[in-house]
Amino acid sequence: MTDMTTKPEKSGGIRDLRKMFSGGGRQFGILGALVIIIAFFQIVTGGKTLDSSNLINLVNGNAYVLILAVGMVMVIVAGHIDLSVGSVAAFVGIVVAQVMRGLSFPGLPDGLGSFLTVFIGIIVGLIIGALVGAWQGWWVAYVGVPAFIVTLAGMLIFRGANQFVGNSTSIPVPREFAYIGGGFLPDFGPGPFSNPTLILGLLVAIAIVWQERRLRRNQAKMGAEQAPLWVSVVKVAVVLAVVVAATLLFASGRAGTSFPVAGLILGVLVLGYSFLTNNTTIGRHIYAVGGNWRAAELSGVNIRKVNFFVMANMSIIAALAGMLWIARSVASGPGDGVGWELDAIAAVFIGGAAVSGGIGTVAGSIIGGLVIAVLNNGLQLMSVGADRVQIIKGMVLLLAVGIDVYSKRQGKPSIIGLLTRDRKSTLEGAPVASAPQGTQTPTPSGGPQETARPKDLTPEG
């Protein structure tokens, strides 16, 4: 009889460094790759990569992709794909631009009228995103059409709707609206640095120390295995060093600049959705459906509601990304959103998500998005042509997923699985069964649940 007892992982010395990140190194590999890429471009560009102005432009110019990745990771974890996000973002952008252009409050002071115009425009954009998401989520969750087909149709429908509403022309947006896409935290106080940025960095540093202390305290209460104290100290010290360096770089930009508002919005979304996926019932259900939909269904998960939620939520996030884009561009046009879905999907897979679903994290997707952003930025600083930039990005994506697939077929541990092994599909704290290695996850014979795990995304062992 085969001994199925799991041997305890060895501890001590360099092995303990794997515990620096939760889950024995989750995102450690791709994070290391990001550091290497930044260091490479910092050297070959003569220090331009980490210049404060360049970092500010990098955040402002890529916030929309990173925001899309936050929503896309949940779609992919649930076993779906969304090809419509670029077209939805463009459609929302053109409608919001039209709405704001038509609003007028002659009886109100200019400041209040401008505020109401921007506020109404944002609300309208989010409502449209929710309606579009409900439409697509209904087809996926309750009609049973695969998400790939639904969102492919959505890509065509909403691209055409963008051109129809805008008459294939660009429509400007108010100057006040541009603040959310290209503005900065308001500066105040004396000194050579941006004080709001310094305060923000201090708050982040305090939160990091508090979170690590809270994690160790909770592990002690539950009797869970803890990394040695020195590992936690090194982990916090490294992260704090990065936070301090980034804070000083953003705070030392040219006069009138500080941390971008778009970056602040992104940070709030990352924190919110990280909490949702890690600490809520709906988050556990998303991983359960993506890991093994049939086991999740037997455990009482409402698969239809999960599928509806991830698709509807994705369109709302796409609406927000579209509004940030037109705010930064100060106009909405027919070319907005082209190829955005590909960048978002690439960010999620580079960040460690599994093609078959069930594995992936918000933090990993942000790191994957930053890899793409730094590649784009660094190659542009080196004056590399757009054609070669696309080739390099494609190769990075292919290698990131290909290495993992090759590793699994050789009978070795999945690299992605190792980096995300702490994310086990669970339901209310109980593990959800997954298919044995080398077998296919069963697919349903019909009905709306069929798209809970599309056949075209099911691995073949």
N, C-alpha and C positions, 0 to 999 in steps of 0.2 A: 504494500500500500504506500502510495506517495505521501510523504510528510508535507502537509499543507500549512504547517506552522510558519508564520512569517518571522524571520530572524530580525531582532532589533538592529536598527541602523547603528553602525559604529559611531562613536563620538570621540571628540578630542582633536586638538590641533586644527589642521586646515579643513578637516571634514565639517567642523562646526560652522565654517564660513558659509556653507550651503544654507544654513538656517538664518542667514542675515535677512533674507526676505521670507515672508510667510509662505508656507508650503514648500520648503526646501529649495527655494530659488526661483519662485515664480517671477517671470519677466526678467530674470537676471541675465539670461543669454542675450536677448534682444536689447536690453538696456546697455550691456557691455558693447554691443555692436554700434549702438547710437553714440556712445562715448568715443569709440574709435573713429567713427565717421566725422564727428565734430573735430576731433584732434587732427585728423588728416586734412580737412579743409582749412582749419585754422593755420596749419603750416604752409600749405600750398598757395593760400590766398594772402599770405603775409599778414595775418592777424585780422583780416576783415570779417571773418565769420562771427567772432565774438565781440565785434564792435557794437556798442550800445544801439546806434541807429539801425544797424543791420538786424539786430535781435528784435527791435520794435517792429520793423517792417516784416520780419519773418512771422511774428505772432499775428499781426494785423492781416497779412496776406494769406495765411493758412488757417485762420480760425474757423472758417466755414467747413473745411474738410475735416478738421478735428471734431467739430460739433456733429457732423454727419456720422463720423466713426462711432461716437457715443451711442447713437441710436442703432446703427447698422450692426454693432456687435450683438445686441439682443436678438435682432432678426436672424442672424447667422447662427447664434447659439441655439435658437429654437428650431433650426433646420431649414430655414428659408433663405431667400435672397430678394433684394429690392433693387430693381433696375430703374425705378421711376424718380428717384430722389432729386436728380438734377432738373428734370422737367417740372416736378412739383415746386421746387424752389424758384425756378424761373417764372412759373405761372403765378405763384403767390407774390413774387416781387413786382410783376407788372400790374397786378390788381391793386396792391398796396400803393404803388406810385400813382395810379389813376385815382384812387380814393383820396389820397392826400392832396393831389392837384385840384380836385373838385371841392374840397372843404374850404369854408370861409366863415370867419366869425367877426364881422365888422363891428359889432357892438361891444366887443371885449378888448381889453388891453392886448398889445401885440404879444407880450410874453405869455399870457394865458392862452391866447388863441393859438400860438405856435405849439404850446404844450398839448392842448387838446387835439390838434391836428396829428401830432406824432403819436399820442396815446391811442387815438382812435385807429390810426393806421396799423399800429402793432396789434391791437386787439382783433381787427378785421383779418390781418394776416394769420394769426394763430387760429381763429375760428375756421378760416378756409382750409388751413392745414389739417385741422381736426375733421372737417367734413370729408376732405379727400381721403384721409386715413380711414375713416369709418366706411367709406365706399369700398376701398380696396380690401380692408379687413373683412368686410361682409362677404365678398366674393371668395376670399381665401378660407375663412373660418366656417361659414355657414352654407355656402354653395359647394365648396370643395374644389374649386379651380386652383391648380398649383400656383404658388406665389410668383414663380418665375414668369408664368404666362400673364397673370394679372398685372404685374408691374411692368412687363414689357408692353402690354396694351396701354398702361398708364403713362409710360414714357412717350408713346406716340400721341395719346390724347392730350396730355397737358403741355407738350411741346407745341402742338397745334393751337391749343387754347391760348398759350402765351402770345403767339403771333397774331391770333385773331383779336384778342383784347387790345393788344398794343399796336395793331395794324402794322406789325413788323418794323416799328420805329422805336427809338429810345425815348424814354420819358424821365425827366429830371425829378428829383425828390427834394424836399425842403432842406435848407442848410442845417436846421436844428436836428433833423433826422440823421444826418451824416455823423452825428456825435457818437452813436452807438457802434458804428462800424470803423470809424477812424479817429475817435476822440481818446482822451487820456483822463486819468484821475485828476481832478482839479488840484493844482499846487497851492501851497500856502507855507508861510513861515520862512525864516532865513536859512542860509547855508548853501553849499554848492550842490547838494543832492536834493532830489524830489522827496519831500517829507512824507506825502501820502504813500509813496512806494516803499519807503523805509518802514513805515508803520505796518503796511501790508506784509512785508517780509518778516517783521517781528511777530505778527500774529500767526503766520504760517509756522515759524520756528517753534513758538509756544505750543501750537496744535500738534506738531510732530512729537515733541517730548511728552506731551500729555497722552497722546495715542499709544505710544510705546509703553508708557507706564501703565496705562489702562489694560493693554493687551497682556502684559506679564501678570498683573493682578488677577485678571479673569482666568488666565491659564492656571494660576496657582489655586484659585477657588475650585476649578473643575478637576484638578489633578491631572491636567494635560501635560504632555512633555514640553519642557521649556528649553530654549536655547540658553547656553551659558550667559551670565551677566555681561561678560566682556564682549560677547557677540552683539548684544543689544547696544552696548556703549559704542562700539565701532560703527554699527549700523546708523545710529542716531548722529554720530559725529560726521559720518560721510554725507548723510542727507542734509544736515545743517550746513556743512561746508558748501554744498551745491546751492542751497537756498540763499546763503549769505552772498555768494559770488553772483548769483543771478540778480539778487536785489540791488547790489551795488552797480551792476551793469545797466539795469533798467533805470535806476535812479540817477545815473550820471550822464544821461543823454543831453541833447542840446536843450537850450532854454525853451520852456513851454511843453516839453514832453515828459511823460512818466510812464507808469504801467498802462497798457492799452485797455480801454473799456471792453473790447472784444475778448481779450484774454481773461478779464475778470468774469465775464459771462460764461466763458468756457470753463473756468475753474469751478464756478457754482454748479454747472451741469455735471462735471466730472464727480464732484463730491456727492451730489444728489443721486445720481444714477449708480455710483459705486455703493452707496448705502442701500439703494433699492435692490440691486442684484445680490448683495451679500447678506442683508439683514431683514428682508421681508419675505412674506409668503409668496407673492407673485414672482419675486426673483428666483426663489427655489423652484417654483413651478416651471419657469422658463428653462432652467437647466435640466429639470427632470424630463420635460417633453423632448428637448433636444438630445438628451442622453439615451433615452429609451421610451418612446411615446406610449408603448403598450403597457409597460410596467407603471408608468405614470398614471395612465388611465385606470388601471386596476387599483392604484393607490388613492383614487378619488379626485385626481386633478381634472378640472374642466378644460379639456384641450381646446375647445372652441374659443373660450374666453382668453386663453393664453395667446392663441394665434391672432385673435382680433386685437388684443392689446399691443403686441409687438408691431403689427403692421400700422395701426392707427398712430401709435407713438412715433414711429419712424417718419410719418408724414408731417407731424407737428414739428419735429426737430428739423426736417427739411425746410419747413416754412420759416423757422427762425434763422436757419443758415442763409436762406434766400434774402431775408430782410437785412441781415448783416452785410451781405455782399452788395446790395444796392445802396446801402448806407455808405459803405466805403467808396463805391464807384460813383456816388452822387447821381445815379441814374439807373434805370432798368431798361434792358434791351433784349432783342430776340436771341442774342448769342449767349445769354446767361445760362449757367448750369450745365453746359455741354461737357460731358466726361466726368462730372463730379461723382457719379455713382461708382465709376471705376476706381477713382482715388480712394473713396471711402471703403470700398470692398478690399482693396489692396492693403490699406492701413490695418484693417481688422485681421486679415490673414498673416501679414507680416508680424503683427502683434501677438500671434500665438493661437488664434482661433482655429478649430478643426473644421475641415470642409464638410464633414458629416454631421456637424452640430454637437452640442453638449459641452463644448470646451471653448473658453474665451473669457476675457475680462475687460472691463472698461479701461483700467490702467494700461493693460497690454496694448489695446487698440490706440490709445493716445501715444504710447511710445512708438508704435508702428507708424502712426501718422506723422510723428516728429521725424522719423527716419526718412520718409518721403519728402517732408518739408525741407529738411537739411540738405538732402540730395539735390532737390530742385534749386535751392538757394546757392549751395556751394558750386554747382555746375554753372549756374548763371554768372557767379562771380568770376569763374574761370573762363567765361565767354564761350562755353560749350554750346553748340547749336541745339535748337529745340528737338531736332530729329534724333540726335544722339542721346539727349536727356530721356526721351521716351524709351529708347532701346535699353538704357541702363536701368530705368525703373522697372521695365518688364522683366529683365534678368534678375533683379533683386527679388521680385515677387515669386518668380518661378523657382529660384533657388531656395527661398524661405520655406515654401511648401514642399518642393521636391525632395529636399534633404530629409524632411520629416517622414514623407511617404516611403522613401528608400530605407530609412532606418527601421520602420515598422515591417516592411517586407523581408528584411534580412533577419527578422526575429529579435531585433534589438529594441530596447525601450524607445517609445516615441519621444522625440526631443520636445515636441509641443506638450506631450503628456507630462514629461518630467518637469517642465517649467510651470505647469499649471495643475500639478497633481493634487494640490490642496482643495481644488474646486471639484469635489465629488458631487455628482447629481444626488440631491437629497430632497426629501419631502418631509417637512416638519421635523427635521433632525434625524429621520430614518433614511438609510441609504436606499436608492432605487436601483434595482437590478439592471445590469447592462449585458449586452450580448457577449458570449465567450469570444476569445480572440480567434480570428480566422473565420468567423461566421457572419452572416448578414443579419442586420436587425430586421425582424419581420415587418413587412409593410401591410397595411390594412387592405382588405379586398374592395372596399368602396365606402362611400359616404363622405361626409364633410371632414372626418378626421384623416382622410387619406393624405392631406397635405401637411399633416403635423410633422411628417418626415418624408419629404419628397423622394421618389425613387431615384431621380437623377442625382440626388445628393447622398445616397446611401452607399457606403463603402462596399467593395466587393471582396473584402477579406485580404 
